[in-house]
Amino acid sequence: MIFDFEPGDKVFSPQHKNWGIGQVQSIIKNKVTVNFQNVGKKVINGENIILKKFNDKN
């Protein structure tokens, strides 16, 4: 899977809205490490959890 993210991007998970907004820390293969405002650091398997870029329109 190819991600359209890079470190520093703001993202959110529509499946886990309670996590809040997160900042991408690193991307290695299909694993994305994100530091979320409500739950801290999560290592996300991009094949199982959807991430979307956050912008002011969300």
CHARMM-style PDB file with segment names, atoms N, HN, CA, C and O in Angstrom:
ATOM      1  N   MET     1       0.833  -1.182   0.000  1.00  0.00      PROA
ATOM      2  CA  MET     1       0.000   0.000   0.000  1.00  0.00      PROA
ATOM      3  C   MET     1       0.877   1.245   0.000  1.00  0.00      PROA
ATOM      4  O   MET     1       1.863   1.308   0.734  1.00  0.00      PROA
ATOM      5  N   ILE     2       0.533   2.220  -0.805  1.00  0.00      PROA
ATOM      6  HN  ILE     2      -0.268   2.169  -1.401  1.00  0.00      PROA
ATOM      7  CA  ILE     2       1.284   3.473  -0.875  1.00  0.00      PROA
ATOM      8  C   ILE     2       0.469   4.557  -0.182  1.00  0.00      PROA
ATOM      9  O   ILE     2      -0.710   4.748  -0.481  1.00  0.00      PROA
ATOM     10  N   PHE     3       1.102   5.257   0.737  1.00  0.00      PROA
ATOM     11  HN  PHE     3       2.059   5.101   0.980  1.00  0.00      PROA
ATOM     12  CA  PHE     3       0.424   6.301   1.484  1.00  0.00      PROA
ATOM     13  C   PHE     3       0.722   7.659   0.874  1.00  0.00      PROA
ATOM     14  O   PHE     3       1.806   7.899   0.341  1.00  0.00      PROA
ATOM     15  N   ASP     4      -0.251   8.528   0.963  1.00  0.00      PROA
ATOM     16  HN  ASP     4      -1.131   8.332   1.395  1.00  0.00      PROA
ATOM     17  CA  ASP     4      -0.087   9.900   0.492  1.00  0.00      PROA
ATOM     18  C   ASP     4       0.219  10.799   1.687  1.00  0.00      PROA
ATOM     19  O   ASP     4      -0.267  11.926   1.772  1.00  0.00      PROA
ATOM     20  N   PHE     5       1.028  10.284   2.604  1.00  0.00      PROA
ATOM     21  HN  PHE     5       1.423   9.368   2.534  1.00  0.00      PROA
ATOM     22  CA  PHE     5       1.406  11.020   3.807  1.00  0.00      PROA
ATOM     23  C   PHE     5       2.911  11.145   3.866  1.00  0.00      PROA
ATOM     24  O   PHE     5       3.650  10.388   3.237  1.00  0.00      PROA
ATOM     25  N   GLU     6       3.341  12.120   4.638  1.00  0.00      PROA
ATOM     26  HN  GLU     6       2.741  12.735   5.150  1.00  0.00      PROA
ATOM     27  CA  GLU     6       4.752  12.225   4.985  1.00  0.00      PROA
ATOM     28  C   GLU     6       4.834  12.713   6.422  1.00  0.00      PROA
ATOM     29  O   GLU     6       3.872  13.282   6.937  1.00  0.00      PROA
ATOM     30  N   PRO     7       5.975  12.498   7.077  1.00  0.00      PROA
ATOM     31  CA  PRO     7       6.095  12.933   8.467  1.00  0.00      PROA
ATOM     32  C   PRO     7       5.726  14.413   8.612  1.00  0.00      PROA
ATOM     33  O   PRO     7       6.124  15.262   7.815  1.00  0.00      PROA
ATOM     34  N   GLY     8       4.952  14.678   9.660  1.00  0.00      PROA
ATOM     35  HN  GLY     8       4.629  13.988  10.307  1.00  0.00      PROA
ATOM     36  CA  GLY     8       4.492  16.038   9.918  1.00  0.00      PROA
ATOM     37  C   GLY     8       3.058  16.277   9.493  1.00  0.00      PROA
ATOM     38  O   GLY     8       2.428  17.221   9.972  1.00  0.00      PROA
ATOM     39  N   ASP     9       2.518  15.441   8.599  1.00  0.00      PROA
ATOM     40  HN  ASP     9       3.030  14.674   8.210  1.00  0.00      PROA
ATOM     41  CA  ASP     9       1.140  15.596   8.148  1.00  0.00      PROA
ATOM     42  C   ASP     9       0.179  15.344   9.303  1.00  0.00      PROA
ATOM     43  O   ASP     9       0.423  14.492  10.157  1.00  0.00      PROA
ATOM     44  N   LYS    10      -0.907  16.092   9.316  1.00  0.00      PROA
ATOM     45  HN  LYS    10      -1.106  16.784   8.623  1.00  0.00      PROA
ATOM     46  CA  LYS    10      -1.986  15.892  10.290  1.00  0.00      PROA
ATOM     47  C   LYS    10      -2.986  14.913   9.689  1.00  0.00      PROA
ATOM     48  O   LYS    10      -3.379  15.054   8.531  1.00  0.00      PROA
ATOM     49  N   VAL    11      -3.400  13.914  10.478  1.00  0.00      PROA
ATOM     50  HN  VAL    11      -3.082  13.799  11.418  1.00  0.00      PROA
ATOM     51  CA  VAL    11      -4.311  12.871   9.995  1.00  0.00      PROA
ATOM     52  C   VAL    11      -5.356  12.562  11.062  1.00  0.00      PROA
ATOM     53  O   VAL    11      -5.233  12.976  12.215  1.00  0.00      PROA
ATOM     54  N   PHE    12      -6.387  11.825  10.653  1.00  0.00      PROA
ATOM     55  HN  PHE    12      -6.488  11.488   9.717  1.00  0.00      PROA
ATOM     56  CA  PHE    12      -7.373  11.299  11.591  1.00  0.00      PROA
ATOM     57  C   PHE    12      -7.861   9.963  11.059  1.00  0.00      PROA
ATOM     58  O   PHE    12      -7.693   9.644   9.882  1.00  0.00      PROA
ATOM     59  N   SER    13      -8.471   9.188  11.952  1.00  0.00      PROA
ATOM     60  HN  SER    13      -8.608   9.448  12.908  1.00  0.00      PROA
ATOM     61  CA  SER    13      -9.038   7.905  11.571  1.00  0.00      PROA
ATOM     62  C   SER    13     -10.554   7.992  11.686  1.00  0.00      PROA
ATOM     63  O   SER    13     -11.078   8.153  12.788  1.00  0.00      PROA
ATOM     64  N   PRO    14     -11.276   7.887  10.552  1.00  0.00      PROA
ATOM     65  CA  PRO    14     -12.737   7.921  10.623  1.00  0.00      PROA
ATOM     66  C   PRO    14     -13.314   6.792  11.483  1.00  0.00      PROA
ATOM     67  O   PRO    14     -14.407   6.930  12.031  1.00  0.00      PROA
ATOM     68  N   GLN    15     -12.588   5.685  11.604  1.00  0.00      PROA
ATOM     69  HN  GLN    15     -11.699   5.574  11.159  1.00  0.00      PROA
ATOM     70  CA  GLN    15     -13.046   4.562  12.411  1.00  0.00      PROA
ATOM     71  C   GLN    15     -12.872   4.820  13.909  1.00  0.00      PROA
ATOM     72  O   GLN    15     -13.563   4.223  14.735  1.00  0.00      PROA
ATOM     73  N   HSD    16     -11.940   5.715  14.250  1.00  0.00      PROA
ATOM     74  HN  HSD    16     -11.378   6.200  13.580  1.00  0.00      PROA
ATOM     75  CA  HSD    16     -11.582   5.959  15.654  1.00  0.00      PROA
ATOM     76  C   HSD    16     -11.548   7.466  15.913  1.00  0.00      PROA
ATOM     77  O   HSD    16     -10.501   8.018  16.254  1.00  0.00      PROA
ATOM     78  N   LYS    17     -12.678   8.118  15.753  1.00  0.00      PROA
ATOM     79  HN  LYS    17     -13.529   7.670  15.476  1.00  0.00      PROA
ATOM     80  CA  LYS    17     -12.737   9.579  15.897  1.00  0.00      PROA
ATOM     81  C   LYS    17     -12.327  10.040  17.287  1.00  0.00      PROA
ATOM     82  O   LYS    17     -11.838  11.158  17.451  1.00  0.00      PROA
ATOM     83  N   ASN    18     -12.523   9.185  18.293  1.00  0.00      PROA
ATOM     84  HN  ASN    18     -12.920   8.277  18.160  1.00  0.00      PROA
ATOM     85  CA  ASN    18     -12.155   9.554  19.663  1.00  0.00      PROA
ATOM     86  C   ASN    18     -10.637   9.690  19.842  1.00  0.00      PROA
ATOM     87  O   ASN    18     -10.198  10.253  20.844  1.00  0.00      PROA
ATOM     88  N   TRP    19      -9.827   9.193  18.905  1.00  0.00      PROA
ATOM     89  HN  TRP    19     -10.183   8.735  18.090  1.00  0.00      PROA
ATOM     90  CA  TRP    19      -8.378   9.352  18.991  1.00  0.00      PROA
ATOM     91  C   TRP    19      -7.970  10.807  18.781  1.00  0.00      PROA
ATOM     92  O   TRP    19      -6.915  11.231  19.253  1.00  0.00      PROA
ATOM     93  N   GLY    20      -8.795  11.565  18.079  1.00  0.00      PROA
ATOM     94  HN  GLY    20      -9.652  11.220  17.696  1.00  0.00      PROA
ATOM     95  CA  GLY    20      -8.477  12.960  17.789  1.00  0.00      PROA
ATOM     96  C   GLY    20      -7.581  13.085  16.569  1.00  0.00      PROA
ATOM     97  O   GLY    20      -7.420  12.147  15.789  1.00  0.00      PROA
ATOM     98  N   ILE    21      -7.013  14.252  16.430  1.00  0.00      PROA
ATOM     99  HN  ILE    21      -7.145  15.015  17.064  1.00  0.00      PROA
ATOM    100  CA  ILE    21      -6.114  14.542  15.314  1.00  0.00      PROA
ATOM    101  C   ILE    21      -4.725  14.024  15.677  1.00  0.00      PROA
ATOM    102  O   ILE    21      -4.288  14.144  16.822  1.00  0.00      PROA
ATOM    103  N   GLY    22      -4.044  13.454  14.703  1.00  0.00      PROA
ATOM    104  HN  GLY    22      -4.399  13.357  13.773  1.00  0.00      PROA
ATOM    105  CA  GLY    22      -2.701  12.941  14.935  1.00  0.00      PROA
ATOM    106  C   GLY    22      -1.701  13.533  13.963  1.00  0.00      PROA
ATOM    107  O   GLY    22      -2.065  14.064  12.913  1.00  0.00      PROA
ATOM    108  N   GLN    23      -0.445  13.433  14.329  1.00  0.00      PROA
ATOM    109  HN  GLN    23      -0.149  13.003  15.182  1.00  0.00      PROA
ATOM    110  CA  GLN    23       0.645  13.881  13.457  1.00  0.00      PROA
ATOM    111  C   GLN    23       1.492  12.670  13.094  1.00  0.00      PROA
ATOM    112  O   GLN    23       1.947  11.926  13.963  1.00  0.00      PROA
ATOM    113  N   VAL    24       1.693  12.488  11.787  1.00  0.00      PROA
ATOM    114  HN  VAL    24       1.323  13.093  11.081  1.00  0.00      PROA
ATOM    115  CA  VAL    24       2.499  11.368  11.299  1.00  0.00      PROA
ATOM    116  C   VAL    24       3.938  11.559  11.758  1.00  0.00      PROA
ATOM    117  O   VAL    24       4.536  12.614  11.549  1.00  0.00      PROA
ATOM    118  N   GLN    25       4.485  10.518  12.390  1.00  0.00      PROA
ATOM    119  HN  GLN    25       3.998   9.661  12.560  1.00  0.00      PROA
ATOM    120  CA  GLN    25       5.869  10.535  12.858  1.00  0.00      PROA
ATOM    121  C   GLN    25       6.799   9.831  11.873  1.00  0.00      PROA
ATOM    122  O   GLN    25       7.886  10.321  11.568  1.00  0.00      PROA
ATOM    123  N   SER    26       6.350   8.666  11.377  1.00  0.00      PROA
ATOM    124  HN  SER    26       5.467   8.268  11.625  1.00  0.00      PROA
ATOM    125  CA  SER    26       7.176   7.909  10.426  1.00  0.00      PROA
ATOM    126  C   SER    26       6.288   6.959   9.632  1.00  0.00      PROA
ATOM    127  O   SER    26       5.178   6.616  10.040  1.00  0.00      PROA
ATOM    128  N   ILE    27       6.818   6.547   8.484  1.00  0.00      PROA
ATOM    129  HN  ILE    27       7.720   6.826   8.153  1.00  0.00      PROA
ATOM    130  CA  ILE    27       6.143   5.580   7.624  1.00  0.00      PROA
ATOM    131  C   ILE    27       7.182   4.563   7.183  1.00  0.00      PROA
ATOM    132  O   ILE    27       8.181   4.918   6.557  1.00  0.00      PROA
ATOM    133  N   ILE    28       6.946   3.297   7.511  1.00  0.00      PROA
ATOM    134  HN  ILE    28       6.135   3.009   8.019  1.00  0.00      PROA
ATOM    135  CA  ILE    28       7.839   2.216   7.102  1.00  0.00      PROA
ATOM    136  C   ILE    28       6.976   1.100   6.540  1.00  0.00      PROA
ATOM    137  O   ILE    28       6.224   0.448   7.266  1.00  0.00      PROA
ATOM    138  N   LYS    29       7.097   0.890   5.238  1.00  0.00      PROA
ATOM    139  HN  LYS    29       7.708   1.419   4.649  1.00  0.00      PROA
ATOM    140  CA  LYS    29       6.255  -0.065   4.513  1.00  0.00      PROA
ATOM    141  C   LYS    29       4.791   0.261   4.759  1.00  0.00      PROA
ATOM    142  O   LYS    29       4.361   1.365   4.425  1.00  0.00      PROA
ATOM    143  N   ASN    30       4.007  -0.645   5.326  1.00  0.00      PROA
ATOM    144  HN  ASN    30       4.357  -1.542   5.597  1.00  0.00      PROA
ATOM    145  CA  ASN    30       2.582  -0.381   5.537  1.00  0.00      PROA
ATOM    146  C   ASN    30       2.277   0.048   6.975  1.00  0.00      PROA
ATOM    147  O   ASN    30       1.116   0.072   7.382  1.00  0.00      PROA
ATOM    148  N   LYS    31       3.311   0.385   7.738  1.00  0.00      PROA
ATOM    149  HN  LYS    31       4.255   0.366   7.407  1.00  0.00      PROA
ATOM    150  CA  LYS    31       3.140   0.822   9.124  1.00  0.00      PROA
ATOM    151  C   LYS    31       3.369   2.335   9.227  1.00  0.00      PROA
ATOM    152  O   LYS    31       4.393   2.859   8.790  1.00  0.00      PROA
ATOM    153  N   VAL    32       2.391   3.009   9.814  1.00  0.00      PROA
ATOM    154  HN  VAL    32       1.559   2.583  10.170  1.00  0.00      PROA
ATOM    155  CA  VAL    32       2.479   4.457  10.004  1.00  0.00      PROA
ATOM    156  C   VAL    32       2.435   4.724  11.503  1.00  0.00      PROA
ATOM    157  O   VAL    32       1.496   4.304  12.180  1.00  0.00      PROA
ATOM    158  N   THR    33       3.427   5.410  12.020  1.00  0.00      PROA
ATOM    159  HN  THR    33       4.190   5.752  11.471  1.00  0.00      PROA
ATOM    160  CA  THR    33       3.434   5.802  13.423  1.00  0.00      PROA
ATOM    161  C   THR    33       2.857   7.202  13.518  1.00  0.00      PROA
ATOM    162  O   THR    33       3.343   8.137  12.881  1.00  0.00      PROA
ATOM    163  N   VAL    34       1.805   7.331  14.330  1.00  0.00      PROA
ATOM    164  HN  VAL    34       1.411   6.572  14.848  1.00  0.00      PROA
ATOM    165  CA  VAL    34       1.093   8.595  14.472  1.00  0.00      PROA
ATOM    166  C   VAL    34       0.968   8.932  15.951  1.00  0.00      PROA
ATOM    167  O   VAL    34       0.656   8.063  16.765  1.00  0.00      PROA
ATOM    168  N   ASN    35       1.209  10.180  16.297  1.00  0.00      PROA
ATOM    169  HN  ASN    35       1.463  10.886  15.636  1.00  0.00      PROA
ATOM    170  CA  ASN    35       1.013  10.651  17.660  1.00  0.00      PROA
ATOM    171  C   ASN    35      -0.331  11.380  17.707  1.00  0.00      PROA
ATOM    172  O   ASN    35      -0.459  12.495  17.203  1.00  0.00      PROA
ATOM    173  N   PHE    36      -1.337  10.735  18.320  1.00  0.00      PROA
ATOM    174  HN  PHE    36      -1.234   9.829  18.730  1.00  0.00      PROA
ATOM    175  CA  PHE    36      -2.685  11.289  18.394  1.00  0.00      PROA
ATOM    176  C   PHE    36      -2.859  12.125  19.658  1.00  0.00      PROA
ATOM    177  O   PHE    36      -2.263  11.829  20.694  1.00  0.00      PROA
ATOM    178  N   GLN    37      -3.679  13.171  19.567  1.00  0.00      PROA
ATOM    179  HN  GLN    37      -4.163  13.411  18.725  1.00  0.00      PROA
ATOM    180  CA  GLN    37      -3.864  14.089  20.696  1.00  0.00      PROA
ATOM    181  C   GLN    37      -4.553  13.437  21.890  1.00  0.00      PROA
ATOM    182  O   GLN    37      -4.285  13.830  23.025  1.00  0.00      PROA
ATOM    183  N   ASN    38      -5.426  12.459  21.680  1.00  0.00      PROA
ATOM    184  HN  ASN    38      -5.643  12.140  20.758  1.00  0.00      PROA
ATOM    185  CA  ASN    38      -6.178  11.880  22.800  1.00  0.00      PROA
ATOM    186  C   ASN    38      -5.646  10.543  23.306  1.00  0.00      PROA
ATOM    187  O   ASN    38      -5.919  10.166  24.446  1.00  0.00      PROA
ATOM    188  N   VAL    39      -4.893   9.823  22.483  1.00  0.00      PROA
ATOM    189  HN  VAL    39      -4.671  10.129  21.557  1.00  0.00      PROA
ATOM    190  CA  VAL    39      -4.453   8.479  22.889  1.00  0.00      PROA
ATOM    191  C   VAL    39      -2.946   8.260  22.757  1.00  0.00      PROA
ATOM    192  O   VAL    39      -2.452   7.165  23.023  1.00  0.00      PROA
ATOM    193  N   GLY    40      -2.220   9.291  22.350  1.00  0.00      PROA
ATOM    194  HN  GLY    40      -2.621  10.181  22.134  1.00  0.00      PROA
ATOM    195  CA  GLY    40      -0.775   9.166  22.246  1.00  0.00      PROA
ATOM    196  C   GLY    40      -0.347   8.457  20.978  1.00  0.00      PROA
ATOM    197  O   GLY    40      -1.050   8.468  19.967  1.00  0.00      PROA
ATOM    198  N   LYS    41       0.827   7.838  21.055  1.00  0.00      PROA
ATOM    199  HN  LYS    41       1.398   7.829  21.876  1.00  0.00      PROA
ATOM    200  CA  LYS    41       1.440   7.232  19.875  1.00  0.00      PROA
ATOM    201  C   LYS    41       0.807   5.887  19.536  1.00  0.00      PROA
ATOM    202  O   LYS    41       0.626   5.031  20.402  1.00  0.00      PROA
ATOM    203  N   LYS    42       0.477   5.721  18.262  1.00  0.00      PROA
ATOM    204  HN  LYS    42       0.624   6.416  17.558  1.00  0.00      PROA
ATOM    205  CA  LYS    42      -0.067   4.456  17.748  1.00  0.00      PROA
ATOM    206  C   LYS    42       0.712   4.069  16.502  1.00  0.00      PROA
ATOM    207  O   LYS    42       1.036   4.916  15.669  1.00  0.00      PROA
ATOM    208  N   VAL    43       1.009   2.782  16.383  1.00  0.00      PROA
ATOM    209  HN  VAL    43       0.746   2.094  17.059  1.00  0.00      PROA
ATOM    210  CA  VAL    43       1.583   2.251  15.148  1.00  0.00      PROA
ATOM    211  C   VAL    43       0.420   1.629  14.389  1.00  0.00      PROA
ATOM    212  O   VAL    43      -0.183   0.654  14.839  1.00  0.00      PROA
ATOM    213  N   ILE    44       0.117   2.200  13.242  1.00  0.00      PROA
ATOM    214  HN  ILE    44       0.607   2.991  12.876  1.00  0.00      PROA
ATOM    215  CA  ILE    44      -1.068   1.838  12.468  1.00  0.00      PROA
ATOM    216  C   ILE    44      -0.677   0.933  11.311  1.00  0.00      PROA
ATOM    217  O   ILE    44       0.243   1.240  10.553  1.00  0.00      PROA
ATOM    218  N   ASN    45      -1.379  -0.180  11.183  1.00  0.00      PROA
ATOM    219  HN  ASN    45      -2.127  -0.430  11.799  1.00  0.00      PROA
ATOM    220  CA  ASN    45      -1.235  -1.025   9.999  1.00  0.00      PROA
ATOM    221  C   ASN    45      -2.207  -0.468   8.961  1.00  0.00      PROA
ATOM    222  O   ASN    45      -3.423  -0.554   9.130  1.00  0.00      PROA
ATOM    223  N   GLY    46      -1.671   0.092   7.904  1.00  0.00      PROA
ATOM    224  HN  GLY    46      -0.683   0.162   7.767  1.00  0.00      PROA
ATOM    225  CA  GLY    46      -2.478   0.742   6.885  1.00  0.00      PROA
ATOM    226  C   GLY    46      -3.417  -0.187   6.141  1.00  0.00      PROA
ATOM    227  O   GLY    46      -4.300   0.271   5.415  1.00  0.00      PROA
ATOM    228  N   GLU    47      -3.237  -1.481   6.312  1.00  0.00      PROA
ATOM    229  HN  GLU    47      -2.520  -1.853   6.901  1.00  0.00      PROA
ATOM    230  CA  GLU    47      -4.141  -2.433   5.670  1.00  0.00      PROA
ATOM    231  C   GLU    47      -5.401  -2.657   6.516  1.00  0.00      PROA
ATOM    232  O   GLU    47      -6.398  -3.183   6.022  1.00  0.00      PROA
ATOM    233  N   ASN    48      -5.351  -2.253   7.799  1.00  0.00      PROA
ATOM    234  HN  ASN    48      -4.541  -1.825   8.200  1.00  0.00      PROA
ATOM    235  CA  ASN    48      -6.470  -2.509   8.708  1.00  0.00      PROA
ATOM    236  C   ASN    48      -7.194  -1.251   9.175  1.00  0.00      PROA
ATOM    237  O   ASN    48      -8.387  -1.297   9.477  1.00  0.00      PROA
ATOM    238  N   ILE    49      -6.488  -0.139   9.236  1.00  0.00      PROA
ATOM    239  HN  ILE    49      -5.519  -0.101   8.991  1.00  0.00      PROA
ATOM    240  CA  ILE    49      -7.069   1.093   9.763  1.00  0.00      PROA
ATOM    241  C   ILE    49      -6.914   2.203   8.727  1.00  0.00      PROA
ATOM    242  O   ILE    49      -5.831   2.423   8.184  1.00  0.00      PROA
ATOM    243  N   ILE    50      -8.012   2.891   8.468  1.00  0.00      PROA
ATOM    244  HN  ILE    50      -8.892   2.713   8.909  1.00  0.00      PROA
ATOM    245  CA  ILE    50      -8.004   3.972   7.488  1.00  0.00      PROA
ATOM    246  C   ILE    50      -7.508   5.252   8.145  1.00  0.00      PROA
ATOM    247  O   ILE    50      -7.933   5.605   9.245  1.00  0.00      PROA
ATOM    248  N   LEU    51      -6.609   5.938   7.463  1.00  0.00      PROA
ATOM    249  HN  LEU    51      -6.263   5.652   6.570  1.00  0.00      PROA
ATOM    250  CA  LEU    51      -6.175   7.269   7.876  1.00  0.00      PROA
ATOM    251  C   LEU    51      -6.492   8.242   6.751  1.00  0.00      PROA
ATOM    252  O   LEU    51      -6.339   7.919   5.573  1.00  0.00      PROA
ATOM    253  N   LYS    52      -6.932   9.426   7.121  1.00  0.00      PROA
ATOM    254  HN  LYS    52      -7.057   9.689   8.078  1.00  0.00      PROA
ATOM    255  CA  LYS    52      -7.191  10.479   6.148  1.00  0.00      PROA
ATOM    256  C   LYS    52      -6.467  11.731   6.588  1.00  0.00      PROA
ATOM    257  O   LYS    52      -6.316  11.999   7.780  1.00  0.00      PROA
ATOM    258  N   LYS    53      -6.016  12.506   5.590  1.00  0.00      PROA
ATOM    259  HN  LYS    53      -6.139  12.289   4.621  1.00  0.00      PROA
ATOM    260  CA  LYS    53      -5.375  13.775   5.915  1.00  0.00      PROA
ATOM    261  C   LYS    53      -6.404  14.716   6.532  1.00  0.00      PROA
ATOM    262  O   LYS    53      -7.557  14.774   6.106  1.00  0.00      PROA
ATOM    263  N   PHE    54      -5.955  15.446   7.542  1.00  0.00      PROA
ATOM    264  HN  PHE    54      -5.017  15.398   7.888  1.00  0.00      PROA
ATOM    265  CA  PHE    54      -6.815  16.428   8.179  1.00  0.00      PROA
ATOM    266  C   PHE    54      -6.518  17.788   7.572  1.00  0.00      PROA
ATOM    267  O   PHE    54      -5.365  18.174   7.380  1.00  0.00      PROA
ATOM    268  N   ASN    55      -7.595  18.499   7.276  1.00  0.00      PROA
ATOM    269  HN  ASN    55      -8.532  18.185   7.432  1.00  0.00      PROA
ATOM    270  CA  ASN    55      -7.451  19.892   6.882  1.00  0.00      PROA
ATOM    271  C   ASN    55      -8.596  20.669   7.502  1.00  0.00      PROA
ATOM    272  O   ASN    55      -9.458  20.076   8.151  1.00  0.00      PROA
ATOM    273  N   ASP    56      -8.625  21.950   7.324  1.00  0.00      PROA
ATOM    274  HN  ASP    56      -7.925  22.432   6.797  1.00  0.00      PROA
ATOM    275  CA  ASP    56      -9.622  22.784   7.980  1.00  0.00      PROA
ATOM    276  C   ASP    56     -11.052  22.471   7.545  1.00  0.00      PROA
ATOM    277  O   ASP    56     -11.998  22.898   8.206  1.00  0.00      PROA
ATOM    278  N   LYS    57     -11.230  21.734   6.446  1.00  0.00      PROA
ATOM    279  HN  LYS    57     -10.461  21.387   5.909  1.00  0.00      PROA
ATOM    280  CA  LYS    57     -12.564  21.407   5.950  1.00  0.00      PROA
ATOM    281  C   LYS    57     -13.151  20.187   6.648  1.00  0.00      PROA
ATOM    282  O   LYS    57     -14.355  19.955   6.545  1.00  0.00      PROA
ATOM    283  N   ASN    58     -12.331  19.388   7.365  1.00  0.00      PROA
ATOM    284  HN  ASN    58     -11.353  19.577   7.449  1.00  0.00      PROA
ATOM    285  CA  ASN    58     -12.818  18.177   8.035  1.00  0.00      PROA
ATOM    286  C   ASN    58     -13.680  18.563   9.164  1.00  0.00      PROA
ATOM    287  OT1 ASN    58     -14.199  17.697   9.869  1.00  0.00      PROA
TER     288      ASN     58
END
